[in-house]
Amino acid sequence: MLTQTKILFNLYCDWKHFPPTYRVYFNDELMTEREYIWKNDQQLVQENVPVIADITKAHTIRIEQVKPQNGTFTVKELTAGKLDVTVEIV
């Protein structure tokens, strides 16, 4: 059964020297590519990923750094409505 929902989460990153670029995927679909410009690991980006997905299947949000990889990403406070969503950081 398909449902339309928003996957919300806070993305933190600790980095040095230059801002890391990252991509957000829902399953294997690229949703966005951004540069993480905030220097303090206490600041965050509130990601909002609108999707239409099957609530009977498991799904993945993947945070992928674009080389060179110079940041450490953390995802907190993920909400996904009725969807079963896991986070993968690569």
N, C-alpha and C positions, 0 to 999 in steps of 0.2 A: 504494500500500500504506500503510495507516494504522499509526501507531505511537504509543504513549503515552510521553511523556518529560517531563523538566523542563528548562526553559530557565533557566539561572543566569547572573547577571551582577552586577557591582558598579556601582552608580550613584553618581556624585559630583556635587556641585553647589556652585558658588561664587555667593553671593548677599549682598545688603546690604539693610538697612532692615527687611524683613519676609519670613517664610519663603514660598517659592513653593509652589504646589499643582501637582501634575502627575498625568497619567494614563498608564497603561501599556496599550498595545494589542498584541494578537497578531493580525496581519493587520488586519482592521477590527473585531475584537471587543475591547471594553473589558474588561480583566482586573482593574484596580484604580485607585483614585484616592487619592492621599496628599498630605500636607503634608511638605515637606522641612524638618525643624526643626533639623537640625544645622548649626551656624554655620561650622565649619572645612571648607574644601574638601579637606582630607586625610582627613576622616571619610567614611564611605560607608554606603549602604543595600545590603544583599545581597538582590537580588530573586530570587524563586523562582516561576516561572510554569509551572504544570503544563498540558500541552496534549495533545490527540490530533490528529495531523496527518499528512498524506500526505508520505512521505519522497521522493517523486518530484517534488515541487513546491518552488519557492522561497517563503520566508516572510519576514515583516517584524515586528520588534519596534519599535513607535513610542512615543517619549517625547514627550508633548505637554503643554506648560505651559498652565495655566488662567490667563486674564488676571486681573490685569496680569502680564506676563512680566518678571520681575526676576531670573532666575537663569540661569546658564550650566551646562548639564548635560553630563556626559561618561560614557560607558559603557565599562567595561574588563572584561577576563577573561570574555567571553561563552562559555558552553558550551551546546550544544544537542543532544547525542547525535548521531544520524544526520541531523538536519534541516539544511537549508541556510537559514540565518537571517542577514539583514542588519539593521542598526540605522538608524533614522531619528529624528532629534531635531528637533522643530518647536516 
